[in-house]
Each structure stands twice: as structure tokens, then as C-alpha cells.
């Protein structure tokens, strides 16, 4: 794949639409800890988190709300930050048998977010899953 400084290394880049892109950028950075990679006026931006990235754009380009899963180092600290910035918490932090601690929130654009911290290395068979060899 050819390198382009405008594009992140991530292979998958979700696009989220908002009525007020500038306000969404500010809120996502303050509440969820994203950082701006680049910005095109008040109509589009790429926001980075760890080695991943999202594109934020006007609602006319992306009409349906999305749901995303983001891995974080400390779910409880992230939850506290998001709550302090007015995120609508859909599910409080909880531990799951597949080795993750997660909480879910909704942003001002109606997009759902689940933030997940790995707390154990668990074989899928230990919680009812099946390991599949993808090659």
C-alpha cells in the first residue's frame, strides 16, 4: 500500500457524521481523549486515538449513527473523563468473562461508543467462543 501522510496507518477508518463538526471535534477530544491529526475547516477532520483513527464529517456525508469499540488502558479513568464532559453513559464499567472491562456511552451526534480494557488473556473456548484459524 502506498504511503500518504494524510492517511493514518490504520486499515479501517470509521466515518462519523455530525451536525456541528467543529463542536464534535472539540467534544471528542475533551471527553474521549482523541487528538486532531488534521482538520479541513469546520467540515471534516481526522482524529487519532492510539494507533487508530476516525474521520469526522458533516452529517450530509454520513447519515446513520455508528457504534465503535475503542481499546483503552484504563476504563475507569476513561469513564470518569467522559462522564465529566457530559457523555451519556449507556452502560457502567463492568467485567466480562472474555477478559475485558467495558463501558458504553453515546456522543452528542448519537454515535455509540464502547471502551474496553483488557484485564485477562482468555481463550475463546473458556467463555463459550470458538477459536478460528484465519490463516
C-alpha positions as CSV (number, residue, x, y, z in Angstrom):
1,X,0.0,0.0,0.0
2,X,1.3,3.4,-0.9
3,X,2.1,5.8,2.0
4,X,0.2,9.1,2.2
5,X,0.8,11.5,5.2
6,X,-2.9,12.5,5.0
7,X,-4.0,8.9,5.8
8,X,-3.2,7.0,9.1
9,X,-1.6,3.6,9.2
10,X,-4.9,2.1,10.3
11,X,-6.6,-0.2,7.7
12,X,-10.1,0.7,8.8
13,X,-11.2,4.3,9.4
14,X,-14.8,4.7,10.6
15,X,-16.5,7.9,9.4
16,X,-18.9,9.7,11.8
17,X,-21.3,12.4,10.8
18,X,-22.3,15.4,13.0
19,X,-24.5,18.5,12.5
20,X,-21.8,20.7,14.1
21,X,-18.4,19.2,13.1
22,X,-16.3,21.8,15.0
23,X,-18.2,21.2,18.2
24,X,-18.0,17.4,17.7
25,X,-14.2,17.6,17.2
26,X,-13.8,19.6,20.4
27,X,-16.1,17.3,22.4
28,X,-14.5,14.1,21.2
29,X,-11.0,15.4,22.1
30,X,-12.1,16.7,25.5
31,X,-14.4,13.8,26.6
32,X,-12.9,10.8,24.9
33,X,-9.2,11.8,24.6
34,X,-8.9,11.9,20.8
35,X,-6.3,14.2,19.2
36,X,-6.6,16.0,15.9
37,X,-4.4,14.7,13.1
38,X,-5.6,17.2,10.6
39,X,-8.6,19.5,10.0
40,X,-10.3,20.9,6.9
41,X,-12.1,24.0,8.1
42,X,-15.2,23.1,10.1
43,X,-16.5,20.4,7.8
44,X,-14.0,17.4,8.2
45,X,-11.2,16.1,10.3
46,X,-9.2,13.0,11.2
47,X,-8.9,12.3,14.9
48,X,-6.4,9.8,16.3
49,X,-6.6,7.5,19.3
50,X,-3.6,5.2,19.9
51,X,-2.8,3.6,16.6
52,X,-6.4,4.1,15.3
53,X,-8.2,6.9,13.7
54,X,-11.7,8.2,12.9
55,X,-12.9,10.7,10.3
56,X,-15.4,13.3,11.5
57,X,-17.5,14.9,8.8
58,X,-20.8,16.7,8.1
59,X,-23.9,14.6,8.6
60,X,-24.8,15.0,4.9
61,X,-22.0,12.7,4.0
62,X,-22.7,10.1,6.7
63,X,-26.3,9.9,7.7
64,X,-26.6,6.9,10.0
65,X,-25.3,6.8,13.6
66,X,-22.5,4.3,14.2
67,X,-21.2,2.2,17.0
68,X,-17.5,1.8,17.7
69,X,-15.3,-0.2,20.0
70,X,-12.1,1.5,21.3
71,X,-9.4,-0.1,23.4
72,X,-8.1,1.9,26.3
73,X,-5.5,1.4,29.1
74,X,-7.8,2.3,32.0
75,X,-11.6,2.0,31.5
76,X,-12.4,3.5,34.9
77,X,-10.3,6.7,34.3
78,X,-11.7,7.0,30.8
79,X,-15.3,6.6,32.1
80,X,-14.6,9.3,34.7
81,X,-13.3,11.7,32.0
82,X,-16.2,11.0,29.6
83,X,-18.8,11.5,32.4
84,X,-17.2,14.7,33.5
85,X,-17.6,16.0,29.9
86,X,-21.3,15.1,29.7
87,X,-21.2,11.8,27.8
88,X,-24.5,9.9,28.1
89,X,-23.4,6.7,29.8
90,X,-25.3,3.7,28.4
91,X,-23.6,1.0,30.5
92,X,-21.4,1.5,33.5
93,X,-17.9,-0.2,33.6
94,X,-18.3,-3.9,34.1
95,X,-16.0,-7.0,33.8
96,X,-16.8,-9.6,31.2
97,X,-15.9,-13.3,31.0
98,X,-14.0,-12.8,27.8
99,X,-11.3,-10.8,29.7
100,X,-12.5,-7.3,29.1
101,X,-13.7,-4.4,31.3
102,X,-16.0,-2.2,29.3
103,X,-18.4,0.7,29.5
104,X,-20.6,2.2,26.8
105,X,-21.5,5.8,26.0
106,X,-23.3,8.0,23.4
107,X,-21.8,11.1,21.9
108,X,-23.7,14.3,21.0
109,X,-24.2,13.0,17.5
110,X,-25.9,9.9,18.6
111,X,-23.0,7.6,17.9
112,X,-22.4,4.7,20.3
113,X,-19.0,4.0,21.8
114,X,-17.8,1.0,23.8
115,X,-14.5,1.5,25.6
116,X,-12.7,-1.7,26.5
117,X,-9.7,-2.5,28.8
118,X,-8.1,-6.0,28.6
119,X,-8.0,-7.4,32.1
120,X,-7.1,-11.1,31.3
121,X,-5.9,-13.2,28.5
122,X,-8.7,-15.7,28.0
123,X,-9.1,-18.5,25.4
124,X,-12.4,-18.1,23.5
125,X,-13.4,-21.6,24.5
126,X,-13.3,-20.6,28.2
127,X,-16.3,-18.3,27.7
128,X,-18.2,-20.2,25.0
129,X,-16.4,-18.9,21.9
130,X,-14.6,-20.9,19.3
131,X,-11.0,-20.2,18.0
132,X,-10.9,-19.9,14.2
133,X,-7.7,-20.0,12.3
134,X,-7.8,-17.2,9.8
135,X,-4.8,-18.3,8.0
